[in-house]
Amino acid sequence: MKKLIFHFFMSMFLIVIVSACGSSSDLENKVVTENKKNEEASNEAKPKKLIIWEEKGKAEALKPVIEAFEKEYGIKVEHKELEIATEMYHRLRRDGPIGNGKAPDVVTFSHDKVGRIVKEGLIQEVKMNEEVINAFIESSIRGEMYQDKVFGLPKSVNTTVFIYNKKLMAKAPETMDDLYKMAKKSRKGKVYGYYAKWNDFHDAYGVMAGMGGYVFRDKDGNLDPSDIGLNNKSAIKGARYIQKWYKADLIPKGDEAAIGKLFDQGNLASFMSDGNSFSKRKDTGIAPLPKLPNGQPMKTFMEIKGWHVTAFTKHPYWSTKLVEYLTNDDNAVQRYEKTGEIPPNKAIKQNPAINEDKRAQALSIQIQYAEPVPNIPEMNKVWGPMNSAMDDISTEKAKPKRALDKAVKTIKKER
């Protein structure tokens, strides 16, 4: 019996030792393989020049960074400013395949174009160490991903926040219920308490998502365009809440200029807009958006701008190195100081420049709850039907359920 017990424990001991050796060996193999990949990549010939395309009006923030990169690596960096929304895209499609030396190595795009430009073969996956990826808030990296691969590093993030007139509102309300009561009281004095462009899906989504709606179901980091949550019970509840404000005549009508004029004249106490709309006047305050009636924050859409390595570069390793350099913590702060754009780097939260800026603080808090606009091509089919639905809901032409059911049916039909 003792012999049996002895042999049993010896067998278990050997199994553990073999397993441990196997695990250690696997880990070593992974490390060796990874190091080999990095070694091979670093053997890429150093180019004399790299070309980078920046968005118009932002070159001043770029110049000192590329000068420092040139000094450190001995590679000349040529930059060009282009309009980011359409010109950058069309020029890349035109100049990229020609290979005439005009095509850029690195470009900047808004994250919502990532899926489209990946499918068109305009940018390539960026391969870098995990510690580089982990330097950014997770949602900003998610916006730069498509089909489980990272296609860029984020340089700035933005979302909608709460902007208010301190003369009409001592402090930002904590809940939308408080704001609703204040808005009803203000209307008696012919002053609007709040404005949100809820007849537009982009802004309305914050309410619907905060209530539990979603555009596409997220399945293990991948968006499923066949699973749409814009007419589920929670989204409908959010749309009903929006319609409640319009029924009570609490949302002023007019374009951006008219709303701005109302606010400047003291006839509008607060409004929902992106952080770039904030005025640094002493009587203007900025804060995260108030919580919804269900106690949840508004899950506003997040816009991310990032740097991407083009599919046409002959120097992917050094182009990636440039992208890493442009977005490192020090250069992210430098860009913020010159452009006011909020970087998504984790390490700069405690930076004095960020901490002392009320706008940056409000955006940083709201961004915690924000969701990247879906970057898959199917999102293009969502905007039209959902904007029509929100217009019908805000003008009371249709009940929320009917309007949202119609919109989702159209989205699925056009997909």
C-alpha positions as CSV (number, residue, x, y, z in Angstrom):
1,M,0.0,0.0,0.0
2,K,2.8,2.4,0.9
3,K,4.5,1.6,-2.4
4,L,1.3,2.4,-4.3
5,I,1.0,5.7,-2.4
6,F,4.7,6.5,-3.1
7,H,4.4,5.7,-6.8
8,F,1.2,7.8,-7.0
9,F,2.8,10.9,-5.5
10,M,6.0,10.4,-7.6
11,S,3.8,10.2,-10.7
12,M,1.9,13.4,-9.7
13,F,5.2,15.2,-8.9
14,L,6.6,14.2,-12.3
15,I,3.5,15.4,-14.1
16,V,3.7,18.8,-12.3
17,I,7.4,19.1,-13.2
18,V,6.8,18.2,-16.9
19,S,3.9,20.6,-17.0
20,A,5.9,23.4,-15.5
21,C,8.7,22.8,-17.8
22,G,6.3,22.8,-20.7
23,S,4.7,26.1,-19.6
24,S,8.1,27.7,-19.1
25,S,9.3,26.5,-22.4
26,D,6.1,27.8,-24.1
27,L,6.6,31.2,-22.5
28,E,10.3,31.3,-23.5
29,N,9.4,30.3,-27.0
30,K,6.8,33.2,-27.2
31,V,9.4,35.7,-25.8
32,V,12.1,34.4,-28.2
33,T,9.6,34.6,-31.2
34,E,8.5,38.1,-30.2
35,N,12.1,39.3,-29.8
36,K,12.9,37.8,-33.1
37,K,10.0,39.6,-34.8
38,N,11.2,42.9,-33.2
39,E,14.8,42.2,-34.3
40,E,13.7,41.5,-37.8
41,A,11.5,44.6,-37.9
42,S,14.3,46.8,-36.5
43,N,16.6,45.6,-39.3
44,E,14.4,47.5,-41.7
45,A,16.6,50.0,-43.5
46,K,16.3,53.4,-42.0
47,P,14.7,55.8,-44.6
48,K,16.1,59.2,-45.4
49,K,12.6,60.6,-45.2
50,L,9.0,59.9,-44.0
51,I,5.9,61.8,-45.1
52,I,3.1,62.6,-42.7
53,W,-0.3,64.2,-43.5
54,E,-1.8,66.3,-40.7
55,E,-5.2,68.0,-40.6
56,K,-5.4,71.6,-41.5
57,G,-4.6,74.1,-38.8
58,K,-2.7,71.7,-36.6
59,A,0.8,71.9,-38.1
60,E,2.1,74.2,-35.3
61,A,1.5,71.4,-32.9
62,L,3.2,68.9,-35.1
63,K,6.4,70.8,-36.0
64,P,8.3,70.7,-32.6
65,V,7.5,66.9,-32.3
66,I,8.8,66.0,-35.7
67,E,11.9,68.2,-35.2
68,A,12.6,66.2,-32.0
69,F,12.0,62.9,-33.9
70,E,14.4,64.0,-36.7
71,K,17.1,64.8,-34.1
72,E,16.7,61.5,-32.2
73,Y,16.5,59.1,-35.2
74,G,18.2,61.0,-38.0
75,I,15.2,60.7,-40.3
76,K,13.8,63.7,-42.1
77,V,10.0,64.1,-41.7
78,E,8.1,66.0,-44.3
79,H,4.6,67.1,-43.4
80,K,1.6,68.4,-45.3
81,E,-1.7,69.8,-44.1
82,L,-5.0,68.5,-45.6
83,E,-8.7,68.8,-44.7
84,I,-9.3,65.7,-42.6
85,A,-12.9,64.8,-43.5
86,T,-12.7,64.2,-47.2
87,E,-9.5,65.6,-48.8
88,M,-7.2,63.3,-46.8
89,Y,-9.2,60.3,-47.9
90,H,-9.5,61.1,-51.6
91,R,-5.8,62.1,-51.9
92,L,-4.7,58.9,-50.2
93,R,-6.8,56.8,-52.6
94,R,-5.3,58.7,-55.5
95,D,-1.7,59.1,-54.6
96,G,-1.2,55.9,-52.6
97,P,-1.4,53.2,-55.4
98,I,0.7,55.4,-57.8
99,G,3.9,55.0,-55.8
100,N,5.3,58.3,-57.1
101,G,6.9,59.4,-53.9
102,K,4.0,61.6,-53.0
103,A,2.1,59.0,-50.9
104,P,2.3,59.5,-47.2
105,D,3.7,57.0,-44.7
106,V,1.5,58.3,-41.8
107,V,-1.9,59.9,-42.0
108,T,-4.5,61.1,-39.5
109,F,-8.2,60.1,-39.6
110,S,-11.3,60.1,-37.4
111,H,-11.8,56.6,-36.0
112,D,-15.2,56.2,-37.6
113,K,-13.5,55.8,-41.0
114,V,-11.2,53.0,-39.8
115,G,-13.4,50.1,-40.9
116,R,-13.9,51.6,-44.3
117,I,-10.3,52.5,-45.0
118,V,-9.1,49.1,-43.8
119,K,-11.5,47.3,-46.2
120,E,-10.3,49.5,-49.0
121,G,-6.7,48.6,-48.3
122,L,-5.5,52.2,-47.4
123,I,-4.0,51.6,-44.0
124,Q,-2.3,48.6,-42.3
125,E,-2.3,47.0,-38.9
126,V,0.2,48.6,-36.4
127,K,2.3,46.1,-34.5
128,M,3.7,47.3,-31.2
129,N,4.4,46.2,-27.6
130,E,1.4,45.8,-25.2
131,E,2.8,48.5,-23.0
132,V,2.4,51.1,-25.8
133,I,-1.2,50.0,-26.3
134,N,-1.9,50.0,-22.6
135,A,-0.8,53.7,-22.3
136,F,-4.2,54.8,-23.6
137,I,-7.7,54.5,-22.2
138,E,-9.3,51.3,-23.5
139,S,-12.2,53.0,-25.3
140,S,-9.9,55.1,-27.4
141,I,-8.0,52.0,-28.5
142,R,-11.3,50.2,-29.3
143,G,-12.1,53.0,-31.7
144,E,-8.9,52.3,-33.5
145,M,-9.6,48.5,-33.8
146,Y,-11.2,46.5,-36.6
147,Q,-11.7,42.8,-36.5
148,D,-9.5,42.3,-33.4
149,K,-6.6,44.2,-34.9
150,V,-5.2,47.7,-34.0
151,F,-4.9,50.1,-36.9
152,G,-3.7,53.2,-35.3
153,L,-2.9,55.1,-32.1
154,P,-5.3,57.8,-30.8
155,K,-4.1,61.4,-30.6
156,S,-7.2,63.1,-29.3
157,V,-10.7,62.4,-28.0
158,N,-13.9,64.5,-27.8
159,T,-17.5,64.1,-26.7
160,T,-20.5,66.2,-25.6
161,V,-20.6,68.0,-22.2
162,F,-22.8,70.4,-20.3
163,I,-22.2,74.1,-20.8
164,Y,-24.0,76.6,-18.6
165,N,-24.4,80.3,-17.8
166,K,-23.3,80.9,-14.2
167,K,-25.5,84.0,-14.0
168,L,-28.6,81.9,-14.6
169,M,-27.4,78.6,-13.0
170,A,-25.2,78.7,-9.9
171,K,-23.9,75.2,-10.6
172,A,-24.4,72.4,-12.9
173,P,-27.3,70.1,-11.9
174,E,-26.4,66.5,-10.9
175,T,-29.5,65.0,-12.5
176,M,-31.7,65.5,-15.6
177,D,-34.7,65.5,-13.2
178,D,-33.3,68.6,-11.5
179,L,-32.6,70.2,-14.8
180,Y,-36.1,69.5,-16.1
181,K,-37.7,71.2,-13.0
182,M,-35.4,74.2,-13.5
183,A,-36.2,74.4,-17.2
184,K,-40.0,74.4,-16.6
185,K,-39.6,77.2,-14.0
186,S,-37.3,79.2,-16.4
187,R,-39.9,79.0,-19.2
188,K,-42.3,81.1,-17.2
189,G,-39.8,83.9,-17.4
190,K,-39.3,83.3,-21.2
191,V,-35.8,81.9,-20.7
192,Y,-35.0,78.4,-21.9
193,G,-33.2,76.2,-19.3
194,Y,-31.6,73.8,-21.6
195,Y,-30.9,72.9,-25.3
196,A,-29.9,69.6,-26.7
197,K,-29.9,68.7,-30.4
198,W,-32.0,65.6,-29.7
199,N,-33.7,65.8,-33.1
200,D,-30.4,64.5,-34.3
201,F,-29.4,60.9,-33.6
202,H,-25.8,61.8,-32.7
203,D,-26.8,63.7,-29.6
204,A,-30.0,61.7,-28.8
205,Y,-27.9,58.5,-28.6
206,G,-26.5,59.6,-25.2
207,V,-29.9,59.4,-23.7
208,M,-31.0,56.2,-25.4
209,A,-27.7,54.4,-24.6
210,G,-27.8,55.6,-21.0
211,M,-31.2,54.0,-20.8
212,G,-29.8,50.7,-22.2
213,G,-30.1,51.0,-26.0
214,Y,-27.2,50.3,-28.3
215,V,-26.3,50.5,-32.0
216,F,-24.7,47.2,-32.6
217,R,-24.2,44.5,-30.0
218,D,-20.5,44.2,-28.9
219,K,-19.5,40.6,-28.9
220,D,-16.0,40.0,-27.4
221,G,-14.8,43.3,-28.8
222,N,-16.4,42.9,-32.3
223,L,-19.5,44.7,-33.3
224,D,-22.3,42.5,-34.7
225,P,-24.3,44.5,-37.3
226,S,-27.1,41.9,-37.3
227,D,-27.9,42.7,-33.7
228,I,-29.3,46.3,-33.5
229,G,-30.5,47.7,-30.2
230,L,-32.0,51.0,-31.3
231,N,-35.6,49.9,-30.9
232,N,-35.4,47.7,-27.8
233,K,-37.4,48.6,-24.7
234,S,-34.6,50.7,-23.2
235,A,-34.0,52.7,-26.4
236,I,-37.7,53.4,-26.7
237,K,-37.8,54.5,-23.1
238,G,-35.0,57.0,-23.8
239,A,-36.8,58.3,-26.9
240,R,-40.0,58.8,-24.8
241,Y,-37.9,60.8,-22.3
242,I,-36.6,63.0,-25.2
243,Q,-40.1,63.5,-26.5
244,K,-41.3,64.6,-23.0
245,W,-39.0,67.7,-23.2
246,Y,-40.3,68.7,-26.7
247,K,-43.9,68.2,-25.6
248,A,-43.3,70.6,-22.7
249,D,-41.8,73.2,-25.1
250,L,-38.5,73.1,-23.2
251,I,-36.1,72.8,-26.2
252,P,-35.6,76.0,-28.3
253,K,-35.7,75.8,-32.0
254,G,-33.0,77.1,-34.4
255,D,-29.6,76.4,-35.9
256,E,-26.3,76.5,-34.1
257,A,-25.9,80.3,-34.6
258,A,-29.4,81.0,-33.2
259,I,-28.8,78.8,-30.2
260,G,-25.4,80.5,-29.6
261,K,-27.1,83.9,-29.8
262,L,-29.8,82.8,-27.2
263,F,-27.0,81.7,-24.8
264,D,-24.9,84.9,-25.3
265,Q,-28.0,87.1,-24.7
266,G,-28.9,85.3,-21.5
267,N,-32.0,83.7,-22.9
268,L,-30.6,80.1,-22.6
269,A,-29.2,78.8,-19.3
270,S,-27.4,75.7,-20.6
271,F,-26.8,73.5,-23.5
272,M,-25.2,70.2,-24.6
273,S,-22.4,70.4,-27.0
274,D,-18.8,69.2,-27.6
275,G,-16.0,70.6,-25.5
276,N,-14.8,72.9,-28.3
277,S,-18.0,75.1,-27.8
278,F,-16.9,76.1,-24.4
279,S,-16.2,79.8,-23.8
280,K,-13.6,80.7,-21.2
281,R,-15.6,83.7,-20.1
282,K,-15.9,84.0,-16.3
283,D,-19.7,83.6,-16.5
284,T,-19.5,80.3,-18.4
285,G,-19.3,76.9,-16.7
286,I,-18.6,73.4,-18.0
287,A,-19.4,70.0,-16.5
288,P,-20.1,66.4,-17.3
289,L,-23.7,65.8,-18.4
290,P,-26.3,65.3,-15.6
291,K,-27.4,61.8,-14.8
292,L,-30.5,60.3,-16.4
293,P,-33.7,59.5,-14.4
294,N,-32.5,55.9,-14.1
295,G,-29.4,57.1,-12.2
296,Q,-27.1,56.3,-15.1
297,P,-24.8,58.8,-17.0
298,M,-25.5,59.7,-20.6
299,K,-23.4,57.4,-22.8
300,T,-22.5,60.0,-25.4
301,F,-20.8,59.2,-28.6
302,M,-17.0,59.7,-28.5
303,E,-15.0,60.9,-31.5
304,I,-11.4,59.8,-31.7
305,K,-8.7,61.1,-34.0
306,G,-5.7,58.9,-34.6
307,W,-2.4,58.4,-36.5
308,H,-2.3,55.5,-39.0
309,V,0.4,53.8,-41.0
310,T,-0.6,53.7,-44.7
311,A,-0.7,50.5,-46.7
312,F,1.7,52.2,-49.2
313,T,4.6,52.9,-47.0
314,K,7.9,51.2,-47.8
315,H,9.0,51.7,-44.2
316,P,6.3,50.2,-41.8
317,Y,8.6,49.8,-38.9
318,W,9.9,53.4,-38.9
319,S,6.4,54.7,-39.7
320,T,5.1,52.8,-36.6
321,K,7.9,54.2,-34.6
322,L,6.9,57.7,-35.7
323,V,3.2,57.0,-34.7
324,E,4.4,55.9,-31.2
325,Y,6.6,59.0,-30.9
326,L,3.8,61.4,-31.9
327,T,1.5,59.9,-29.2
328,N,3.8,59.3,-26.3
329,D,2.8,61.0,-23.0
330,D,5.2,64.0,-23.3
331,N,4.2,64.8,-26.9
332,A,0.5,64.3,-26.1
333,V,0.7,67.0,-23.4
334,Q,2.6,69.3,-25.8
335,R,-0.1,68.8,-28.4
336,Y,-2.8,69.6,-25.9
337,E,-1.1,72.8,-24.9
338,K,-1.0,74.0,-28.5
339,T,-4.4,72.7,-29.8
340,G,-6.6,72.2,-26.7
341,E,-7.3,68.7,-28.0
342,I,-7.7,66.2,-25.1
343,P,-5.3,63.3,-25.4
344,P,-6.5,59.8,-24.2
345,N,-3.2,58.9,-22.5
346,K,-3.8,57.4,-19.0
347,A,-0.6,59.0,-17.5
348,I,-1.5,62.6,-18.1
349,K,-4.7,62.7,-15.9
350,Q,-2.7,64.2,-13.1
351,N,-0.8,66.6,-15.3
352,P,-1.1,70.2,-14.0
353,A,-2.1,71.5,-17.4
354,I,-5.0,69.2,-17.5
355,N,-6.0,69.4,-13.9
356,E,-6.2,73.2,-13.9
357,D,-8.3,73.3,-17.1
358,K,-12.1,73.0,-16.3
359,R,-12.9,72.1,-19.9
360,A,-10.3,69.3,-19.9
361,Q,-11.6,68.0,-16.5
362,A,-15.3,68.0,-17.7
363,L,-14.3,66.2,-20.9
364,S,-12.1,63.7,-19.0
365,I,-15.0,62.7,-16.8
366,Q,-17.6,62.5,-19.5
367,I,-15.3,60.5,-21.7
368,Q,-15.3,57.7,-19.1
369,Y,-18.9,57.1,-20.0
370,A,-18.7,57.8,-23.7
371,E,-18.7,55.1,-26.4
372,P,-16.8,55.4,-29.7
373,V,-19.0,55.9,-32.7
374,P,-19.1,52.4,-34.4
375,N,-16.3,52.3,-36.9
376,I,-17.6,49.5,-39.1
377,P,-18.9,50.3,-42.6
378,E,-22.5,49.3,-41.7
379,M,-22.7,52.4,-39.5
380,N,-23.2,54.5,-42.6
381,K,-26.7,52.9,-43.0
382,V,-27.7,54.0,-39.5
383,W,-27.5,57.8,-39.6
384,G,-30.2,58.6,-42.2
385,P,-33.0,56.4,-40.8
386,M,-32.2,57.3,-37.2
387,N,-32.0,61.1,-37.9
388,S,-35.5,60.8,-39.6
389,A,-36.8,58.9,-36.5
390,M,-35.5,61.5,-34.1
391,D,-36.9,64.3,-36.2
392,D,-40.4,62.6,-36.1
393,I,-40.1,62.0,-32.4
394,S,-39.1,65.6,-31.6
395,T,-41.8,67.1,-33.7
396,E,-44.4,64.6,-32.3
397,K,-45.1,63.3,-35.8
398,A,-44.7,59.7,-34.5
399,K,-44.7,57.8,-31.2
400,P,-41.2,56.7,-30.3
401,K,-41.8,52.9,-30.7
402,R,-43.3,53.4,-34.2
403,A,-40.5,55.7,-35.3
404,L,-37.7,53.5,-34.0
405,D,-39.2,50.3,-35.4
406,K,-39.4,51.9,-38.8
407,A,-35.8,53.2,-38.6
408,V,-34.4,49.7,-37.6
409,K,-36.4,48.0,-40.3
410,T,-34.9,50.4,-42.9
411,I,-31.4,49.9,-41.5
412,K,-31.7,46.1,-41.8
413,K,-33.2,46.4,-45.3
414,E,-30.4,48.7,-46.6
415,R,-27.5,46.8,-44.9
